[in-house]
Amino acid sequence: MKLVVAVVQDKDSNRLSNALIKTGFRATKLASTGGFLRAGNTTFMIGTEDERVTEVLQVIKANCKIREQVVTPVSPMGGTTDSYIPFPVEVQVGGAAVFVMPVERFEHF
């Protein structure tokens, strides 16, 4: 058995949740916040049999899209900010950060 932990952008959360249910995967959703953009994320914890890991990864990939977003960087942490002028930059957001871990034991009460 494996535990798949997928951190996805909130915009993709409902679509992924519906797709997981449709394909027979049960998941626990947790609200989380990203460190880089400090934006809302959803973390899915999905327990599955070893032979279904590829299938769940395909569902995640099909429902979590990478997109471009314009952000204004925060001011530098050290030094003076007198000459710091923040210019908006375009970054890629979305997609999914996925971790697959072995599960030694699973029980449902």
N, C-alpha and C positions, 0 to 999 in steps of 0.2 A: 504494500500500500504506500501511496505517496501523498504528501500535502503540497498542494500548489498554492502559493501566495502570489497574488497578482495585484499590483498597485496601478490603478488606472485613473485617468482624469474624470472628474465628475460628469463631464459632458457625455462620456461613453458608458457610464455606470448602468443606466436603465436598459440600454440596448444589450449590454453584455449580460445583465441579470436575466433578461427575457430569453436570450439565446441559450444560456446555461440551463434554464428550466426546460426549454423546448427539447434540448438534447439529453435530458435526464441527469444532469449534474446538480447536486445540492451544494449550496455555498452559504457561507456566513459573510455578511457585508459589514465592514467597519469604516466609520468616517475617519479620514486622516488628512494631514496637511503636508504639502511638499515643502522641503527646506529651501529650494532654490527660488521659486517664484512665490512661495508662501500662499499657494492657491489650494483650494479644496481638491482632495483626491478621495477615492474609495478603494479600500483594500479588501479584496476577496480572499477568503480562505476556503479552498476546495479540496476535500478529501476524495481520492479516487484510486481505483485499482491500477497497478503498474501498467497493464496493457492498454489503459485508456488515457494515459498521460498525453500522448501525441494528439489524440482527439480533442482534449480540453485545451491544449495549446493552440490548435487550429481555430477553435471557437473564439478564444481570446484574441488571436491575431486578426480574425475576420471582423471583429466588432470594436476594436480599439484603434482609432486612426491617429496618425501623426499629422499635426497641423502646424502652421506658422503663426506666431503671435508676436506683436510688437510690445516690448517692455522697456521701461526706463530703469537703468541700473540704480541701486541704492548708492549713497555716497561712500567713499572709501573709509575703512575703519581707522586707519592711522594717518598721521600727518595733518596738514592743513587742508581745509576745504575751500580756501579762498579762490583757487584757480580751477576747482572742479566744476565742470559743466556737464551735467548728465545728458547724453544724447540717446534717444530711443534706438534700440537695436532689435532686430528680428531674430527670434530663437525658435527652435522646434520644440513643441510640447505635445503631449498626448502619447499615444501608443500605450505600451504597458511594460512595467518592470516586473518580471516573473521569476520566482524562486521555486524550485522543485526540491523537496526534501523527503528523505525516507521517514516512514512512520513505523516505529517499533511496535506500537500497540494502539488499538482503537477500541473504545467501548462506548456504547450508546445506552443510556439508562432511561 
